Amino acid sequence: MSRICDICGKGPVFGGSFCRRGMAKKKGGVGINITGRSKRVFYPNLQTVRVKKDNESLKIRACTSCIKAGKTVIA
């Protein structure tokens, strides 16, 4: 199963996280150094919801922003 919203098509976004060491110069330190980088993935908050469509109930995967916006008619 793919991690994509069935309504808006929102999917995983790729980014990175950094490990930092040191104290900022404006706080009296000598500066912050980046000591490590790692790639990571930001996934959307998907929920399985029962939806009414053409007088039948279907199970879809919708992100919480679509559920809050009322883009789904929950059966």
N, C-alpha and C positions, 0 to 999 in steps of 0.2 A: 504494500500500500504506500502510495506516495504521500509526502507531507505537504500537500497543496490544498488550499481552501477551494471547495467546489463552487463557491459563489463568486468570490472576487479574484481568485487565482493567486492569492498571496502564497509565497513559498519560502524556502530557506534563503538566507542572505549570508554571504561569506564575509568574514572580517578577521580581526586579530586582537589579541590581548598582549599587553606589555608588562614585564616585571621591571620595576624601577627601584633604584637604590640611591640613598643620599637625601640631603635636606635642601629645600629650595633656597635660592640666593636671597630672596626677599625675606626669608625667615632667619637669615644669618649663616646659611650653609655655603658650601662651595659649588653646589649645583646638583641636579638630578641626572643620573645616568640610566640609560635603558640597558639592562643586563640580559634580557631574554625576550624573544618574540615567539609566540605560538599562534598557529592558525586555528580558528574555531568557526562554528556555524551557529547562527541565530535562527531558531525555528519559530514559526508562528504558533500561537496558542490555539490548537485545533481541538474541537469537541465533536463527538458524534451526536447528531441530533435527528430526531424523527420529524419529517416535514411532510405536509400534505401537498400533493401535486396531482391534478387531474383525478380527484376522488380516490387516490391511493396514498398510502403512507410509505415514504422512502426513508432510508437511513443515509444521511450525507455527513461529510466532514466539513464543518464550518468554523471559521475563526471567531473568536469572541467579539471582535469589533463588528462583524456582520450580524451576530446574534443580538448585540446591544442596539445596533442601528435599526433592528426590526426588518432586516432583509429576508428573514425566514418566517414562515407561518408554521409554528410548531403544532404538530398533531397531538 
